């Protein structure tokens, strides 16, 4: 290797070294410690005692864990279908208009930049059975929601929280998908119109294949974020009523900070990390196998 090239490589490593150091300190180090503590009986304060796979045996035998995992799977399925479809449709429709596009993009993106605590507090007030939308409609002679407690009914609470999270999330997808669509060569659409293709055929045969890398990346991140969801659920329901909105993150939080079972909580964290690793590994395998372009 020539001297200039060696110096350039050394310079590159010097620039990236601080980032690597930070990752070792705040990501790799605590991550490895979590793996160790997942094999211990530890309350988070006193000395940890090694118990082998006892935490994992308790974990997989726990109905709370299985219920939370099911809720995570349902949450993931919802966010892979509903907001992704809404984001694609919204972006495709916006790409068809010229006037006012910037205004619509801004309006769609505003919910995403509102703090979670603020938007959760607003929606809690809207869905309140005593002072929210239901009594307001009842006063207008529309009592359809009078007996509905969106956040207090275990049958619909998880769906209500998912709806609120979707309200914040889908506008972000619109903006990202729209940016990807605007990079598509216009001549492709012109050729399709000359062949008599309608809007649906243009979307299916030109738009979707052209934005496939963006679509697959956002799908990957949606799966990961769905398994890490915590904020809206904890703020709005704290996993209730009766565990009907519990997800792995809320079970882990409660085990660590309410029940002082930090070793057990670490085991849940390891499971979440493994799910994310498998998801990323599957994505990378498919991208290489199918030769997706970045």
Secondary structure, DSSP 4 states (H G I P E B T S, - for coil): --HHHHHHHHHHHHHHHHHHHHHIIIIIHHHHHHHHHTTEE--SSS--EE-TTHHHHHHHT-HHHHHHHHHHHHHHHHHHHHHHHHHHHHHHHHHT--TTHHHHHHHHHHHHHS-HHHHHHHHHHHT-TTTSHHHHHHHTT-GGGTT--TTT-TTTHHHHHHHHHHHHHHHHHHHHHHHHHTTS-HHHHHHHHHTT--HHHHIIIIIHHHTHHHHHHHHHHHHHHHHT--HHHHHHTTT-STTTT--HHHHHHHHHHTS--HHHHHHHHHHHHHHHHHHHHHHHHHHHHTT---
